[in-house]
Amino acid sequence: MTGHLGGVNQSMSQSARVNAALAALTLSAGLCGIASPVTAGSRFYVQDREVARMVSLGGSCNRCELSGRNLSGATFTGATFISATLVGANLRGAELVGSNFSASDFSRADLRGARIQGSNFSTSNFTDASLTGAEATGANFNRANLTNANLSGAELFGTTLANLSARGASFAGAELNAANMAGGDFASANFNGAELDGARLANATFRGASFTDASLSRTDIRGADLSGARGLTQAQVSEACGDGSTRLPARLTVHSCSGRMTVRTPAPPRPPAPPAPPSPRRNIIIADGGEP
């Protein structure tokens, strides 16, 4: 069942608005179905708390309050959740594909193993969030706040991480090939064992950041401040592409790449096909009041 919000009274309570929005979204699962149509004005809850792991959400719910909700394994496909609040939410293993979560608050949220390809998280807050092992190919984190976030082992190929703050964040073992990190603040960040081949680090700051065993083949470090970086070797720097404005630790020298640098970033993935119609024999119970 799919639906879109429309004509919701602005004076309704926040709780009722969130529930109405969720009711108007797509709710589907392989083994669960809706007993009857749900109108945009109804309040509801899902009786079985484990159903949250099978829910698929689409449509629009701007400024939704979803803090602390259990949305592990949920699927957000082409959804619009601008300025949503998901502080401490459980999104472990969730799929946020081709969706717009710009200006949303994911601080302390659990997104371990989540698939967030092609989604927009520009200006969003991920302070202290866990995104270990997340798949974020082509995602947009422009001007986001990733302070102390954990992205260890994350797949960030072609991801936009420009002009953001990722102070103290961990990218250990992450795949950052062809990522755009230009103008970002990565002070004290951990890039140990990370792959940054072909990534753009131009004009970014890396004071106190660690690059032990990181790969920097054809990485653009023009104008980058790596003067206080730790774990950098001449062998690593020699594989990168810098210029006279690149700042490096003492005794390391910059290498200029000849020819024009071209980095191809992947196109955002297509949203997955809609799920099959639910079985009519198994129903999610819709009722008044309460929270999932």
N, C-alpha and C positions, 0 to 999 in steps of 0.2 A: 504494500500500500504506500503510495507516495502522496506528498502534499506540500503545500507552501503556505507560509503565514500570510495573512492578509486581513486588514481591517480589525486588528486586535486593539482593543481600547487601551489607550496610553495610561489610563488611571488604574488599571488592574494591578494587583499586588505583584511583587517580583516573583514570588513563588508560583502564583497562578500563571504568570506570563511564561515562565520557564516550562512549566508542565504543559501549557497550551502549545508552546513551540515544539516540545519533544513529541507531543501527540500528533502534530501536523507534519512531523518529519517522517521519513521512511522507517518503519519498524519491521524488520524481517530477519528470519533465521532459518537455518536448514530444517530444524525440527519444531519450530514454534510459529504460531500464527496469531492473528488478531481475531478475537471472537466476533467483533462487530465494528462497523466504521466508527472512527473517533472524530468528533468535530473540533475545530480550532478553539472553541471556547470551553472545552471540557477539562477537568482536572483528573489526573490519573496517576497511578503508580503500577509498577510491575511487581506482582506479588512475590515471585521467585527472585531473590537477589542474584542468583547465578545467571539469570537471563541476560544481565548486562554484558556478559561475555559473548553473546551471540547477536547483539543488536546492531543494525545498520542504520546510520543516520545520514540524512541528506536534507536539502532545503536551507532555510535561513533562521538563525537565532542570534541576532546581534545583542551584545551585552548580556548574554546568558550567564547565570551564576551556577557553576558546576563544580565548585570547590569541594574537594574530598570525595567526589563521586567515584564509584567503582565502574569504570568504563573499559576495563581490561578486555582486550580482544575485540572491541567494538570497531565498526568500520564507518568512517566519515568519507563519503564519496561526493565530490563536487559541492561540498557544503560551504555555507557562509556563516562563520561564527566570529565576526569582527568584534573586537573589544570584549571578548568573553573572559570570564574569570574561572580558571581551573587550578587554583592554588592547591597543591597537595593531592591532585586528582590521580587516580590509578589508571593509566593508559598503557599499561604494559602489554606489548604485543598487539596494540591497536593499529589500525590502518587509517591514516589521514592523507588520502590521495586526491590531488588536484583541488584542495580546499583552501579557503581563505580564513586564516586565523590572525590576521594582522592586528597589532595593538592589543593582543590578548595576554593574559597573565598565567604563565605556566610555572611560576616559581614553586620549587620543591615538588613538582610533579614527577611521577614515575613513568617515563617513556622508554624503558629498556626494551630493546628488540622491536620497537615500533617501526612501521613503514610510513614515512611521511614524504614520499616523493612528490615533487612538483607542487608542493603546497606553499602558501605565502604566510610567513611568520614575521614580516617586516615590522620593526619597532616593538616586537613582543618581548616579554620578560621571562627568561628561563633561569633566573638566579637560583643556584643550588639544585637545579633539576638534574635528573639522571636520564641520559640518552645513550647509555652504553649499548653498543651493537645495533643502534638504530640505522635504518636505511633511509637516507635523506638525499638521494640523487636529484639534482635540479631544484632543491628547495631554496627558498629565499628568506635569509635571515638579515637582510639589510637593516642596519641601525638597531638591531635587537640587543638585548642585554643577556649575555651568557656568563655573567660573573660566577665563578666557582662551579659552573656546570660540568658534568662528567659526560664527555662524548668519546670515551675510550673505545676503540674498535669500531667506531661508527663508519658507515659508508657515506662519504660526503663528496663524491665525484661530481664536479661541475656545480657545486653548491655555492650560493652567494652568501659570503660571510663578510661583506664589505661594510666599513664605517660603523662597526659594532664595538661593544665592550665585552671582551672575553678574558678579563683579568682573573688569573688563578684557575682558569678552566683546564680540563685535561682532554687532550686529543691523542693520548698515547695509543700507538698502534692503529690510528684512524687512517682511512683512505681519503686524502684531500687532493687527489690528482685533479688538475684543471679547475680547482676551486678559486673563486674570486675573494681574496681576503684583503684587498686594497684599502688602505686608510683605517684599518681596524686597530684596536688597542688590545694586544695579546700579552701584556706584561705578566710575568710569572706563570705563563701557561706552559703546559707539558706537551711537547711534541715528540717525546722519545719513541723511536721506532715507527713514527708516522711516515706516510708516503705523501710528499708534496710535489711530485713531478708535474711540471707544467703549470703549477699553481701561480697565482698572481698575488705577491706580497708587497707590491709597490706602495711606498709611503706609509706602511704599517709600522707599529711600534712593538718591539719584542724585548723590552727590558726585563732581565731576569728569567726569560723563557728558556726552556731546556730542549735541545735538539739532538741528544745522544742517539746515534744510529738512525737518524731521520734521513730520508731520501730527498734530494733537492735537484734532481736532474732537470735542466732547462727551467728552473723556477725563477720567476721574475722578482728580483729583490731590489730593483731600482728605486732609490729613495727610501728604502726600508731602514729602520733603526734597529740594528742587531748588535750594537756596541756592548750591551750588557748581557747578551745571550750566553748560555752555558752549553757545553757539549759540542760546540761547532768545531769542525776541523777544516784545514785547508782543502782537503780532498772534497768535502761536501760543498764548500763555497766555490771551488773551481768548476763544479758542474752546474752551478746556478748562473744567472745572467744579471749583472749589476751595472752600475755606472759610477760616476764621480760623486754622486750624492748618497751612495750606499754607505752606511756606517757599520763597521765590523769591529769585533774584539781585536785587541792588540796582536800584531804579528800576522794577521790574516789579510790577504789582498783580494780585491774584487776581480772578477772575470767578466769581460764584456762579450756578449754573444754577437756574432756577425749575422747579418740578414734580419729580416723582419720576423718578430715572434708572433705566431698565430696559435691561439688556443681555441679548440672547438669544444663548446659546452653542449651537453646533451639536451635534447628537447624534453619538456615535461612528459611523463608517461601518460598514456590515455587512461581515463578512469575505467575500472573493471566493469564487466557486463553486470547488469542488475541480477540479483539472486532469483532463483526459481520461486514460483508462488509457494507459500507455506502450506503444510498439510492441514486440512480443515479439522483433523481429529485431535490436534494438540493446540491448545490456545493459551495465549497470555491473558491473564485476567485483568480487566480494566475496572478500576473502582475510583471512589472519590477520596482525595486527601492522601497524605503520607508521602514518603520519599523512597526511591529505590534503595 
